Amino acid sequence: MKNEGLLDQWADRLTRKIARGSGRRSFLARLAGMSFGVSIIPLLPVSRASAAGPQASEEGDPRSCDYWRHCAIDGYLCGCCGGSVNSCPPGTEISPVSWIGTCTNPVDGNNYVISYNDCCGKSTCGRCFCNTNEGDKPVYIPSKSNDINWCLGTQSNAYHCSTAVVIGKA
């Protein structure tokens, strides 16, 4: 019985010490801050190309500005520069940040979210330049602006070409 009293006293002292060192307001403020921080993560334009889902059925020439995925592209097509519509040419690296667009696939009539990632590390390709700008927003809305050099987070900020990766249905 004597041990139960000591255990109760110890638990009581510990609980009171924790209560003195923290308040409901500071706990709620930290909880709200963490909730807000976690909730904005999906809004950041980071690594969308690596999260690409199933690809839509397609037709058309991916080396043409009229290709359906290129409705909001601004730059040289990687398909003309040694890469493809989905991948960077050898010797370049894909930027982990991108701008996005929503394009209609003429095969199925569905709208798809397209992630436009720049390939970086070499000088400009110089072939198959497209500047379609459908849905382009001003630079102060960066996730939907194609007027930014997106070679951020890469070893070199030298722009080479742009990819157009289907992320999923809009």
Residue, then its C-alpha position, 0 to 999 in steps of 0.5 A: m500500500k505504501n508503494e501505491g501512495l508513492l506512485d500516486q504522488w509521483a503521477d500527480r507531481l508529473t501531471r502538474k509539472i506538465a500542466r504548468g509547462s503547457g497551456r491549452r492555447s499553445f497546444l491548440a496554436r501548435l496543432a492548428g499550425m501543423s494542420f495548416g502546414v500539412s494541408i498546403i503540401p498538395l498545393l505545391p508544384v513539386s515532383r508532379a512528373s514522378a507521381a504520374g498515373p495511368q496514361a491516356s490513349e493517344e493519337g497525334d504527333p508528340r513532336s508537333c505544337d498541335y499535339w493535345r498535351h501541348c495546349a499550355i506548353d512554352g518551350y522546346l519539345c523534348g521529343c525533338c531534342g533526344g527525349s520524349v514527351n514523358s522523359c528528358p534527353p540523356g545528359t539532362e535532368i528533370s526539374p522537380v518543380s513544374w507548371i500545370g495545365t489542363c488539356t482535352n484529349p481528342v481520343d476520349g474527350n476527357n480533360y487531363v492534368i498535364s505536368y510540364n517539367d523542364c529538362c535542365g543541364k544543357s544549353t537550349c535545344g533550339r528545335c520544335f519551339c511551341n508557345t501555346n499558353e492556353g490557361d497560362k496565368p501571370v508569374y505571380i501564380p507560379s504553378k500555372s505560369n509557363d514564363i518561369n525558368w523551372c530549372l530550380g532544384t537541379q544542378s544546373n539552371a540551364y534550360h534545354c527542353s520541356t516534357a508534358v506528362v499526364i498526371g491524371k483526369a481533371 
